[in-house]
Structure formats: C-alpha cells, structure tokens
Amino acid sequence: MKEPVYITFANRIAKMIEEGTFKPGDKLPSIRNLHQKKGLSIGTILQSFNYLMEKGLVVSKEKSGYFVQDVQGKEIMTPTVIPVSLSAQTVHIDNLLQRLPLDGTGKNFVSFTNALPDNRLLPFNSIKRFIQQSSRDYSGSYLGLENRYGNKHLREEIAKRSLHWKGAVHADEIVITNGASEAILCCLKAITQPGDTVLVQSPCFFGILQIIECLGLKAVSVPSHPVSGIIAAEVRQVCQKLPVKACVIVSNFNNPDGSSISTEEKKELAALANTLQIPIIEDDLYADLFFKGIRPDTIKTYDTDGWVMYCSSFTKTLAPGLRIGWCAAGRFTYNVARIKSVLNHSTSNFNQQVILQLLRSGALEKHLLKFRLEMQKNLHRYTTLIQQYFPTGTKITQPNGGLYIWIELPAPLNTSQLLEKAIDQGVSYAPGELFSSGGDYLNYLRISYSGLWEKKTELALAGLGKLFSSAVHEF
C-alpha cells in the first residue's frame, strides 16, 4: 500500500530535524509558505504537523506557528513508586479538598486542578440541537420520572458501545447514575458495611477516597507504577492477607498517574475476582481518551461470573453538566439499582434523552476524534514547559491517554504547603497528598491538561515552575 502523502512529507521534516537542519526551538516554515512552495494542500500540511506532534517532534504555539520540540533528547524521568503499608487505614482527606479552588476568581486565574474539559472544546452545536429536539416532545414525557435503572434505549446504546472494548454488556445490567462518582458510591454501598476494608491503588483519585471516607470504610493500597499500573499478584496477596470486601481500580489512564493495566493483568484481575469472589469496581472514565492505537480493553471484558462492576460516564468526554454516568453491575445490579432509588429515585429523564440522541447521531465519536487530538497536543505543550521551568530533578509521567500529568518534585518540597502561594499568583493544582489514604506524596502534584490552550496557560505553568524552583533554593 502506498504511503499517505502527509506521512511522506512529515518523515522528510523528521529527517531534517534528526540531521540538525531544523534545531530544537527552531520555527518551521508556515503552512501558507509550504502550501505555496511545495504545492501541498493546507489540509495535508496540517495532517503532517499533527503527525509530528503525536511523535513529540513538534509543538504548536498559539498565534506563533509550529516549532521543533526544544527538549528533544532530554530524558524524561518517571515519578518514583512509593512502597505502601499493607494495613487498612481510615481516610481523612475532605478538609484538604475544601482548600482547592476548582475555578478560582477572575478571568486570569488558571486552574490545573479542574479536570473537566473546557466548554469551548465540547460539541456545543450538537448538544444545543439535541436539547432543543428533546424539548419538542409535545407529550412532555421528559417531565416525568424514569425508573430506577434509567432510560431503556440509552442503556441499550451504552451496551452497544461495549463492543468498542471487546465487552458484551447487556442493557439489563446497566444502571444510569448522576456521574461516575454516584455509580461508584452505589456499588460500594451495595456490597460493604461501615468499617469494611476496600482495596485501592496508590496513588488513587481523591474522589474515590472521599467516597470511602463518606461511607465509613477503610482503605488498603497496592502500589501503581506510572506506566503499567498495578500487579494482579499484589492484589491477590493483599486480599488473602486482609478481609477485603471490594477493590476499586481505575484500569485505563489512572487518575492521577495516567497508568494503564495490561491486557494480561486485566485477565488476571477478572479471574481473581471470580475465584476469590471479591467484587472489583472498575472505574473507566478515561479509556475513550486514548492517544495511540485503539480503545483499550477493560477488566470487565474478561468477567465471566459478574464479579466486576463496571463504572463510567460522559462527564469527561461529552457534557459534564448533564451528569450522566452509569454502571454495569453484573450480579449486583438489583442491589445497585435499589441503592440508586433510595438516593434520588432516578437520574434526570431529560438529560438521559439528550445523551441518547447524541449517541445515536454519532456526535460523540466525531467529537472524540478532535478532542483526543487536542488533549494529545496539550500533553506535549505541558511537558515541554514543565521540563523547561520546573526544578532540576523533576519527574513526570508521559501517559498515552487521559487528562493528567503526575509530577514528582525534588524533596523536601511540600506541594500542600506551597498551594497557597500558587493560588496567590493566580494558579492552582492538586497536591499529591490528596491521592493517598496515608498522607503520602508530599512532594508530588497532579496537573490537568484538559483546558483550552491559551497564552495565560503557558504563563501560569511557567510561573508555577518558577515558584517551585525558588522554593528548592530556600532549602
């Protein structure tokens, strides 16, 4: 098969970069200039530049053009995996969470804490159209209450989507929830009692820890490697040592370290759940935001006896404010639906109908193609600036999807203590301490790259790096 023109042209530029014709930091010829001199279409040239950005060779700077990545050849060190104590711990993180300004004050404030996509990156016209279309139902059916399981047609569409990850979820095991957090809460509530022990990975999304704290549960952690995630053998070891009642695992692009569990480990985890009869609550919000290849599989893909409770939502990819999440709860579906009913009866009928139309129309898939590319470009932009401005010795992750970069700063910096100074200069982040049930990761932080790239984003990252560098020099 003949190589596409855009790849051929991109490879020519890559070779020139390799040979030193274009040096790190050099600006590449403009799209207009290349169009006129090379006779290539603007679309082909854009594809070539996007291809080079995917390879990490080129970066885009707003209103300035395309530049050779100015950190080429510089080694990216991966954050250290911290050993964990194999003991159940009571979780106390809510007080620290209350210190985080998710939106900040003023138009110049930049939040790297908020992990929701910027509204300007969402398929606004499609969402608006289907909101209007749903409201034209003159029967007024959307004003009524749905049943506890949720809209049947929406559940059927979600079940069809499981084919994307080689799954075979049935609509009858799906419960529609108000976001993935409620799905996880309903799952945990259905299978645990206060005082029970729940296994999580470390680092762990603070929202999961917050739910565990709210339900009066204890947490025991297994370490997550920034690339490969957790190891099934270590999960088995903990489950055999302690009376673990459930496991909560982010299988793809873990929040915060971006790790993904391999297919073999996912198979092992599914088999472990079935053998030990310990439910696994699989949190899989980010798998649609993959940057390479195809959408990754899940632990649920290999579940044979219904011990995996799969949770996801459309809040990170499509319409955060509509709050549509869901879980495929396997053998626990009835109990999860019962808990959901007790909490708030059912999820908004109208919002479910809007999401249903967005799925049926293909608007989600069309949007994801653009959104994934924008997030991948953001990852390269953020990585470049972090390497340029953050202290020497900083270690960062390079995820293949998702919305986060996990950063280890030189010790003894304490990111919780430095947060107030960062807020004073108009920027926020999530300190590492939030992602541990035992107060670990004091010199770590999570940066979200889910926003629209702007000049103020670049200035905020540079300013944050300078703040950390100054703090290093104080020791």
Residue pairs with C-beta under 8 A, 6 or more apart in sequence:
4 47
5 40
5 44
6 44
6 45
6 47
6 48
6 51
7 48
7 51
9 38
9 40
9 44
9 45
9 48
10 47
10 48
10 49
10 51
10 52
13 22
13 28
13 48
13 52
13 57
13 58
14 52
14 55
14 57
16 22
17 57
17 68
17 72
22 28
22 68
23 68
24 68
24 69
24 70
24 71
24 72
24 73
25 67
25 68
25 70
26 67
26 68
27 64
27 65
27 66
27 67
28 49
28 58
28 65
28 66
28 67
28 68
29 37
30 65
31 42
31 45
31 46
31 49
32 42
34 40
34 45
35 41
35 42
35 45
38 45
49 58
49 60
49 66
50 373
50 377
52 58
52 66
53 59
53 60
53 376
53 377
53 380
54 291
54 292
54 376
56 69
56 380
57 68
57 69
57 72
58 66
58 67
58 68
58 69
59 66
59 67
59 69
59 70
59 377
59 380
59 381
59 384
60 66
60 67
60 377
60 381
61 67
62 453
62 454
62 455
69 380
69 384
70 384
70 388
71 383
71 384
71 387
71 388
74 387
76 383
76 387
76 396
76 398
77 393
77 394
77 395
77 396
78 226
78 227
78 395
78 396
78 397
78 398
79 226
79 257
79 395
79 396
79 397
79 406
79 407
79 408
79 444
80 395
80 408
81 223
81 224
81 225
81 226
82 202
82 223
82 440
82 441
83 223
84 202
84 221
84 222
84 223
84 438
84 440
85 221
85 438
86 220
86 237
86 238
86 241
86 242
87 220
87 242
88 197
88 218
88 219
88 220
88 242
89 218
89 219
89 220
89 437
89 438
90 213
90 218
91 209
91 210
91 212
91 213
91 217
91 218
91 219
91 437
92 213
93 206
93 209
93 210
93 213
93 433
93 434
93 437
94 210
94 213
96 416
96 431
96 433
96 434
97 206
97 210
97 434
99 419
100 113
100 419
100 428
100 430
100 434
101 109
101 111
101 113
101 423
101 428
102 111
102 113
102 114
102 428
103 109
103 111
103 114
104 110
104 111
104 423
104 426
104 428
106 426
108 426
108 456
109 426
109 427
109 428
110 426
110 427
110 428
110 451
110 456
110 457
110 460
111 427
111 428
111 448
111 451
112 427
112 428
112 429
112 430
112 446
112 447
112 448
112 449
112 460
112 461
112 464
113 428
113 429
113 430
113 448
114 448
114 450
114 451
115 255
115 316
115 403
115 404
115 448
115 450
116 315
116 316
116 320
116 450
117 316
117 317
117 320
117 371
117 403
117 450
117 451
118 450
118 451
118 452
120 452
121 371
121 374
121 452
122 318
122 319
122 367
123 318
123 358
123 363
123 364
123 366
123 367
126 358
126 361
126 363
126 367
127 318
127 319
127 354
127 358
127 363
130 354
130 357
130 358
130 361
130 363
131 354
133 357
134 142
134 350
134 353
134 354
134 357
135 142
135 350
137 353
141 349
142 349
142 350
142 353
143 349
143 350
144 349
145 345
145 346
145 349
146 176
146 346
146 347
146 349
146 352
147 346
148 175
148 337
148 338
148 340
148 341
148 345
148 346
149 155
149 174
149 175
149 176
149 337
150 174
150 175
150 176
150 177
150 326
150 346
150 347
150 352
151 176
151 349
151 352
151 353
151 356
152 171
153 356
154 176
154 324
154 352
154 353
154 355
154 356
154 359
155 171
155 172
155 174
155 176
155 326
156 171
157 356
157 359
157 360
158 169
158 171
158 174
158 326
158 359
159 169
159 170
159 171
159 174
161 359
162 168
162 169
162 300
162 328
164 295
165 287
165 295
165 296
165 297
165 298
165 300
165 301
166 297
166 301
167 297
167 298
167 300
167 301
167 310
169 300
169 310
169 328
170 328
172 333
173 306
173 328
173 329
173 330
173 333
174 326
174 327
174 328
174 329
174 333
175 183
175 186
175 326
175 327
175 329
175 333
175 336
175 337
175 340
176 324
176 325
176 326
176 346
176 347
176 352
177 183
177 186
177 313
177 325
177 326
177 327
177 340
177 347
178 323
178 324
178 325
178 344
178 347
178 348
179 313
179 315
179 323
179 324
179 325
180 283
180 285
180 311
180 312
180 313
180 315
180 325
181 207
181 211
181 325
182 325
182 340
182 343
183 311
183 312
183 313
183 325
183 326
183 327
184 208
184 211
184 248
184 281
184 283
184 311
184 327
185 211
185 214
185 215
185 343
186 327
186 336
186 339
186 340
186 343
187 246
187 279
187 281
187 309
187 311
187 327
187 329
187 332
187 336
188 198
188 211
188 212
188 215
188 217
188 246
188 248
188 281
189 215
189 339
190 329
190 332
190 335
190 336
190 338
190 339
191 245
191 246
191 279
191 332
191 335
192 198
192 215
192 217
192 245
192 246
193 245
194 215
194 216
194 217
195 216
195 217
195 218
196 217
196 218
196 243
196 245
196 246
197 217
197 218
197 219
197 220
197 242
197 243
197 244
197 245
198 212
198 217
198 218
198 219
198 220
198 244
198 245
198 246
198 247
198 248
199 219
199 220
199 221
199 222
199 235
199 238
199 239
199 244
199 246
199 247
199 248
200 208
200 209
200 212
200 219
200 220
200 221
200 222
200 247
200 248
200 249
200 437
201 221
201 222
201 223
201 224
201 229
201 230
201 249
201 250
201 254
202 221
202 222
202 223
202 224
202 435
202 436
202 437
202 440
203 224
203 254
203 256
203 257
203 406
203 432
203 435
203 436
203 440
203 441
203 444
204 219
204 221
204 248
204 250
204 435
204 436
204 437
205 250
205 254
205 255
205 256
205 283
205 435
206 430
206 434
206 435
208 248
208 283
209 219
209 434
209 435
209 437
212 218
212 219
212 248
212 437
219 437
220 238
220 242
220 244
221 436
221 437
221 438
222 230
222 231
222 234
222 235
222 238
223 230
223 234
224 230
224 254
224 257
224 259
225 259
226 257
226 258
226 259
226 397
226 406
227 259
227 260
227 397
228 259
228 260
228 261
228 262
228 265
229 251
229 254
229 259
229 260
229 261
229 262
229 265
230 249
230 259
230 261
230 265
231 265
232 265
232 268
232 269
232 272
233 268
235 247
235 269
235 272
236 272
236 276
238 244
239 247
239 272
239 276
239 278
240 276
244 278
245 278
245 279
246 278
246 279
246 280
246 281
247 269
247 273
247 278
247 279
247 280
247 281
248 280
248 281
248 283
249 261
249 269
249 280
249 281
249 282
249 283
249 299
250 282
250 283
250 284
250 285
250 286
251 260
251 261
251 266
251 282
251 283
251 284
251 287
251 296
251 298
251 299
252 260
252 261
252 284
252 286
252 287
252 290
252 296
252 298
252 401
252 402
253 259
253 260
253 286
253 287
253 289
253 290
253 399
253 400
253 401
253 402
253 403
253 404
254 260
254 402
255 285
255 286
255 402
255 403
255 404
255 446
256 404
256 406
256 430
256 435
256 446
257 397
257 399
257 404
257 406
258 397
258 398
258 399
258 400
258 401
258 402
258 404
258 405
258 406
259 397
259 399
260 296
260 399
260 400
260 401
261 269
261 299
263 297
266 297
266 298
266 299
266 301
266 302
267 302
269 280
269 299
270 280
270 299
270 300
270 301
270 302
270 303
270 304
270 307
270 308
271 302
272 278
273 279
273 280
273 299
273 303
273 307
273 308
274 303
274 304
274 305
274 307
277 307
278 307
279 307
279 308
279 309
279 332
280 299
280 307
280 308
280 309
281 309
281 311
282 298
282 299
282 300
282 308
282 309
282 310
282 311
283 311
283 312
284 298
284 300
284 310
284 311
284 312
285 312
285 313
285 315
285 316
286 316
286 401
286 402
286 403
287 295
287 296
287 298
287 312
287 401
288 295
288 317
288 368
289 316
289 317
289 368
289 371
289 372
289 375
289 401
289 402
289 403
290 296
290 372
290 400
290 401
291 372
291 375
291 376
291 379
291 400
291 401
292 400
292 401
296 401
298 310
299 308
299 310
300 308
300 310
300 328
303 330
305 330
305 331
306 330
306 331
306 332
307 330
307 331
308 330
309 327
309 328
309 329
309 330
309 332
309 336
310 327
310 328
310 329
310 330
311 325
311 326
311 327
312 325
312 326
312 327
313 324
313 325
313 326
314 322
314 324
314 325
314 355
314 364
315 322
315 323
315 324
315 325
316 403
316 450
317 364
317 367
317 368
317 371
318 355
318 358
318 364
318 367
319 354
319 355
319 358
322 348
322 351
322 354
322 355
323 347
323 348
323 351
324 347
324 351
324 352
324 355
327 336
329 335
329 336
329 337
340 346
358 364
372 401
374 453
375 403
375 449
375 450
377 453
378 449
378 450
378 451
378 453
379 398
379 399
379 405
379 449
381 449
381 453
381 458
382 405
382 447
382 449
382 461
383 396
383 398
383 405
385 458
385 461
385 462
385 465
386 394
386 396
386 405
386 407
386 447
386 461
386 465
387 394
387 396
388 462
388 465
389 461
389 462
389 464
389 465
389 466
389 469
390 407
390 409
390 464
390 465
390 468
390 469
391 409
391 410
391 413
391 465
391 468
391 469
391 472
392 410
393 409
393 410
394 407
394 408
394 409
394 410
394 468
395 407
395 408
396 405
396 406
396 407
396 408
397 404
397 405
397 406
397 407
399 405
403 448
403 449
403 450
404 446
404 447
404 448
404 449
405 446
405 447
405 449
406 444
406 446
407 444
407 445
407 446
407 447
408 443
408 444
409 415
409 443
409 444
409 445
409 468
409 472
410 443
410 472
411 442
411 443
412 442
412 443
412 475
413 443
413 468
413 471
413 472
414 442
414 443
415 429
415 431
415 432
415 433
415 442
415 443
415 444
415 445
416 431
416 432
416 433
416 442
418 467
418 468
418 471
419 428
419 429
419 431
421 467
422 428
422 429
422 464
422 467
425 463
425 467
426 460
426 463
427 460
427 463
427 464
429 445
429 446
429 447
429 464
430 445
430 446
430 447
430 448
431 444
431 445
432 440
432 441
432 442
432 443
432 444
432 445
432 446
433 439
433 440
433 441
433 442
434 446
435 441
435 444
435 446
447 461
451 457
